[in-house]
């Protein structure tokens, strides 16, 4: 076993919200969406953990491998000066009396006055149900309500499903960056 430095290719993607129709993403049947509330911090953290713990982004951002790391990350996000509750949403799957957190997205206004999506995570068994698209549209509408017409994010290039989603919605890659991370090899 050893530890090696690996570089992960990531895309910075941007979208211009000016005159963009954000009405076509519908709420998938069986899902409910909740705007940010401080009482939902742990639910966001748990959803983030369940969404990313076994994914490539857990190598890029080791905090995703532990629930407490996701709690710490959520606290950091909501305490940023530009945190936007309007762009931060939680998706819950409802089946009778069973309620299951399954999607999360957070947004901030960056220091340059642009919207910045921090994380969009969907628990694996809920992928392919349009939950990510619906969360993304709610977040983008929240940015627009706050007067932000440009939004950016970073996505790991090997996360093909996420890259496809962002392109389908209208994001374009504007820059390629490389993130160094230590990876344990067996």
QUIKAZI-V236219 format. One record per backbone hydrogen bond with DSSP energy under -1.0 kcal/mol. CO is the residue of the C=O (numbers start at 1). NH is the residue of the N-H. E is the energy in kcal/mol with one decimal. If there is no record, write none. Layout:
((CO & NH & E) (CO & NH & E))
This chain:
((2 & 185 & -3.7) (4 & 183 & -3.1) (6 & 181 & -2.6) (8 & 179 & -2.6) (9 & 157 & -2.8) (10 & 177 & -2.9) (11 & 155 & -2.1) (12 & 174 & -3.0) (12 & 175 & -1.3) (13 & 153 & -1.9) (14 & 172 & -2.4) (15 & 151 & -2.1) (17 & 20 & -2.2) (28 & 31 & -1.7) (30 & 94 & -3.2) (32 & 92 & -2.8) (34 & 90 & -2.1) (37 & 40 & -2.5) (38 & 41 & -1.5) (40 & 44 & -2.6) (41 & 45 & -2.5) (42 & 46 & -2.7) (43 & 47 & -2.2) (44 & 48 & -2.7) (45 & 49 & -2.5) (46 & 50 & -2.7) (47 & 51 & -1.9) (48 & 52 & -2.1) (49 & 53 & -2.3) (52 & 55 & -2.1) (55 & 58 & -1.7) (56 & 59 & -1.6) (56 & 60 & -1.2) (57 & 61 & -3.1) (61 & 64 & -2.3) (62 & 65 & -2.0) (63 & 66 & -1.2) (66 & 70 & -1.9) (67 & 71 & -2.3) (68 & 72 & -2.4) (69 & 73 & -2.3) (70 & 74 & -2.5) (71 & 75 & -2.5) (72 & 76 & -2.4) (73 & 77 & -2.5) (74 & 78 & -2.6) (75 & 79 & -1.2) (77 & 80 & -1.4) (80 & 83 & -1.8) (82 & 109 & -2.6) (84 & 87 & -1.6) (85 & 88 & -1.6) (88 & 36 & -1.3) (89 & 105 & -1.9) (90 & 34 & -2.9) (91 & 102 & -2.8) (91 & 103 & -1.4) (92 & 32 & -2.7) (93 & 100 & -2.6) (95 & 98 & -2.1) (98 & 95 & -2.7) (100 & 93 & -3.4) (102 & 123 & -2.4) (103 & 91 & -3.1) (104 & 121 & -2.5) (105 & 89 & -1.6) (106 & 118 & -2.5) (107 & 84 & -2.6) (108 & 116 & -2.7) (110 & 113 & -2.1) (114 & 110 & -3.4) (115 & 152 & -2.4) (116 & 108 & -2.1) (119 & 106 & -1.3) (121 & 104 & -2.3) (123 & 126 & -2.8) (124 & 127 & -1.5) (130 & 134 & -2.1) (131 & 135 & -2.6) (132 & 136 & -2.6) (133 & 137 & -2.4) (134 & 138 & -1.9) (135 & 139 & -2.4) (136 & 140 & -2.8) (137 & 141 & -2.3) (138 & 142 & -1.9) (139 & 143 & -2.2) (140 & 144 & -2.3) (141 & 145 & -2.5) (142 & 146 & -1.1) (143 & 148 & -2.3) (144 & 147 & -2.2) (149 & 17 & -4.2) (150 & 115 & -2.8) (151 & 15 & -2.2) (152 & 117 & -2.5) (153 & 13 & -2.6) (155 & 11 & -3.0) (156 & 159 & -2.2) (158 & 160 & -1.9) (159 & 163 & -2.3) (160 & 164 & -2.6) (161 & 165 & -2.2) (162 & 166 & -2.7) (163 & 167 & -2.3) (164 & 168 & -2.6) (165 & 169 & -2.0) (166 & 170 & -1.2) (166 & 171 & -2.8) (172 & 14 & -2.4) (175 & 12 & -2.9) (177 & 10 & -3.0) (179 & 8 & -2.9) (181 & 6 & -3.0) (183 & 4 & -2.6) (185 & 2 & -2.6))
